[in-house]
Amino acid sequence: MSFFHDVLEGTIEMFFPEYCVSCGRRLLPSEHFLCLDCNIELATVTFDNFRDNSITRLFWGRLPIQTAFAFMHFVPHGPSQAVLHELKYKQNKEIGYHFGEQMALSMKGKGFPTDFDIVLPVPLHPKKKAIRGYNQAELLATGIAETFDKKLETRAVQRTRFNPTQTHKSMTERWENVKNLFHITHPRRIQGKHILIVDDVITTGSTIESLANELLKLNDVKISLAVLAMAQEI
Ligand SMILES: [Zn+2]
């Protein structure tokens, strides 16, 4: 990089310093959203098998999943919680694109099978999207679609209900709550495709199950998954 580039970057840094979203420490120009220490503390997931791991097993007997990837474990009060909080509640769209890219680089580096055709973020209800201003899963999916040079599909499926919070509900209640949650508006965009579903967090898998069930009603559809964070108990 040129001298002028360094000067310019230094100047921007001086007037718009960035801080670690987890510990609040001022970031170096080479750090993004998390400082080096918090990045090391981030409990990344170490799957070496994408066809048989704790996420694919979560769906055994529920639906067929080709491959599944997760980037990090959700650890309460840790850097992963800070990242998810920024992504969902702090209007930090940039962190979504950044972690979408990080997910894709990790998937590439670990040899995640690239035979999926389209990348489909779990849709938010239009009302919820309007309130938040964006769909956080779509930000992540953008980084993945760009890195793998695949089509980002955001128009084929709609969320039909404004879903209340899932916390404090039993497994059966949760399933009742997410049943028929999605409606496919453009089946032709889905038929015959291997679809990589992208979401920010996976806990019970019931939302993804509801979406995948709708997609699998169409001809010749295959499903894979990529999530930013998985609950530790999975
Ligand atoms: Zn930090």
Boltz pocket constraint, residues with backbone or C-beta under 6 A from the ligand:
constraints:
  - pocket:
      binder: B
      contacts: [[A, 20], [A, 21], [A, 22], [A, 23], [A, 24], [A, 25], [A, 34], [A, 35], [A, 36], [A, 37], [A, 38], [A, 39]]
      max_distance: 6.0
